[in-house]
Amino acid sequence: MLAFSIIVTLGLVAFQSIAIKRSGSLIVEGDRAHYTGDLIANSGALAAVLIGTYFAFPQADALAGLIAAAFLVAAGWSVSKQAIPQLMDEELPDADRAIIQAILDQDQDVRGYHALRTRRAGGSRFIQVDIQINPDLSFREAHDISDRIELAIEEAFPDADVIVHPDPAGEARIERRVLTND
């Protein structure tokens, strides 16, 4: 029965590995670590029975338990290092912000921008920015510029939820917000 449990758990761990590659899910990664720990413990128990029986090494079971515990501590640490920044709504890395800023700087209709806010939650990124545009544009023109910027940022970050808010240049109430360029 123990051998059957090992085979089924091995299949589950392999399936979870595929799911992690496709989704990047930290939840599945934590669950895989749990089942890998079970796999190590069960394999260790089976090995301990065989080794202990045939080679008179009664400490094999304890050694297998220590190996499983060490793996679980290391896996828990690894998952925690990834989860804590996500739980704290970590801002996107400077390299990602630089890409966003380059998109904004390259658009001829963007006269400036402020209130660039980024964060990561799970496998998703959230990006918000206020752009300053010509105050004489029509509502439709301002909307088209905002849409164009949103699409450019979404092309660079396909998993991102992007919000671009247009402000009339020279009239934006930026005193309450953090400036990102002038």
For each residue, the residues with C-beta under 8 A, 3 or more apart:
1: 4 5
2: 5 6 42 45 46
3: 6 7 46
4: 1 7 8
5: 1 2 8 9 42
6: 2 3 9 10 39 42 43 46
7: 3 4 10 11
8: 4 5 11 12
9: 5 6 12 13 35 38 39 42
10: 6 7 13 14 39
11: 7 8 14 15
12: 8 9 15 16 35
13: 9 10 16 17 32 35 36 39
14: 10 11 17 18
15: 11 12 18 19
16: 12 13 19 20 28 29 31 32 35
17: 13 14 20 21 32
18: 14 15 21 22
19: 15 16 22 23 25 28
20: 16 17 23 24 25 28 29 32
21: 17 18 24
22: 18 19
23: 19 20 28 123
24: 20 21 123
25: 19 20 28 29 122 123
26: 29 30 79 82 83 86 122 123
27: 30 31
28: 16 19 20 23 25 31 32
29: 16 20 25 26 32 33 79 82
30: 26 27 33 34 79 83
31: 16 27 28 34 35
32: 13 16 17 20 28 29 35 36
33: 29 30 36 37 72 75 76 78 79
34: 30 31 37 38
35: 9 12 13 16 31 32 38 39
36: 13 32 33 39 40 71 75
37: 33 34 40 41 68 71 72 75
38: 9 34 35 41 42
39: 6 9 10 13 35 36 42 43
40: 36 37 43 44 64 67 68 71
41: 37 38 44 45 64 65 68
42: 2 5 6 9 38 39 45 46
43: 6 39 40 46 47 64
44: 40 41 47 48 60 61 63 64 65 67 68
45: 2 41 42 48 49 61 64
46: 2 3 6 42 43 49 50
47: 43 44 50 51 60 64
48: 44 45 51 52 60 61 63 64
49: 45 46 52 53 61
50: 46 47 53 54
51: 47 48 54 55 57 60
52: 48 49 55 56 57 58 60 61
53: 49 50
54: 50 51
55: 51 52
56: 52
57: 51 52 60
58: 52 61
59: 62 63
60: 44 47 48 51 52 57 63 64
61: 44 45 48 49 52 58 64 65
62: 59 65 66
63: 44 48 59 60 66 67
64: 40 41 43 44 45 47 48 60 61 67 68
65: 41 44 61 62 68 69
66: 62 63 69 70
67: 40 44 63 64 70 71
68: 37 40 41 44 64 65 71 72
69: 65 66 72 73
70: 66 67 73 74
71: 36 37 40 67 68 74 75
72: 33 37 68 69 75 76
73: 69 70 76 77
74: 70 71 77 78
75: 33 36 37 71 72 78 79
76: 33 72 73 79 80
77: 73 74 80 81
78: 33 74 75 81 82
79: 26 29 30 33 75 76 82 83
80: 76 77 83 84
81: 77 78 84
82: 26 29 78 79 85 86
83: 26 30 79 80 86 87
84: 80 81 87 88
85: 82 88 90 120
86: 26 82 83 89 90 120 121 122
87: 83 84
88: 84 85
89: 86 119 120 121
90: 85 86 119 120
91: 97 118 119 120
92: 96 97 118 119 120 125 127
93: 96 97
94: 97 98
95: 98 99
96: 92 93 99 100 118 125 157
97: 91 92 93 94 100 101 116 118
98: 94 95 101 102
99: 95 96 102 103 156 157
100: 96 97 103 104 116 118 127 129 153 156
101: 97 98 104 105 116 180 181
102: 98 99 105 106
103: 99 100 106 107 149 152 153 156
104: 100 101 107 110 113 129 131 149 181
105: 101 102 110 181
106: 102 103
107: 103 104 110 145 148 149 152
108:
109: 133 134 145
110: 104 105 107 113 131 132 133 145 149
111: 132 133 134 169
112: 131 132 169 181 182
113: 104 110 116 129 130 131 132 180 181
114: 129 130 132 167 172 174 177 178 179 180 181
115: 128 129 130 165 174 177 178 180
116: 97 100 101 113 127 128 129 180
117: 126 127 128 129
118: 91 92 96 97 100 125 126 127 128
119: 89 90 91 92 125 126
120: 85 86 89 90 91 92 124 125 126
121: 86 89 124 126
122: 25 26 86
123: 23 24 25 26 159
124: 120 121 159 160 161
125: 92 96 118 119 120 157 159 160 161
126: 117 118 119 120 121 160 161
127: 92 100 116 117 118 153 157 160 161 162 163
128: 115 116 117 118 162 163 164 165
129: 100 104 113 114 115 116 117 149 163 164 165 180
130: 113 114 115 164 165 166 167 172 174 177
131: 104 110 112 113 145 146 149 164 165 166 167
132: 110 111 112 113 114 166 167 168 169 170 172
133: 109 110 111 137 142 145 166 167 168 169
134: 109 111 137 168 169
135: 168 169 170 171
136:
137: 133 134 141 142 145
138: 141 142
139: 142 143
140: 143 144
141: 137 138 144 145
142: 133 137 138 139 145 146 166
143: 139 140 146 147 166
144: 140 141 147 148
145: 107 109 110 131 133 137 141 142 148 149 166
146: 131 142 143 149 150 164 165 166
147: 143 144 150 151 164
148: 107 144 145 151 152
149: 103 104 107 110 129 131 145 146 152 153 164
150: 146 147 153 154 162 163 164
151: 147 148 154 155
152: 103 107 148 149 155 156
153: 100 103 127 149 150 156 157 160 162 164
154: 150 151 157 158 160 162
155: 151 152 158
156: 99 100 103 152 153
157: 96 99 125 127 153 154 160 162
158: 154 155
159: 123 124 125
160: 124 125 126 127 153 154 157
161: 124 125 126 127
162: 127 128 150 153 154 157
163: 127 128 129 150
164: 128 129 130 131 146 147 149 150 153
165: 115 128 129 130 131 146
166: 130 131 132 133 142 143 145 146
167: 114 130 131 132 133 171 172 173 174
168: 132 133 134 135 171 172
169: 111 112 132 133 134 135 172
170: 132 135
171: 135 167 168
172: 114 130 132 167 168 169
173: 167 176 177
174: 114 115 130 167 177 179
175:
176: 173
177: 114 115 130 173 174
178: 114 115
179: 114 174 182
180: 101 113 114 115 116 129
181: 101 104 105 112 113 114
182: 112 179
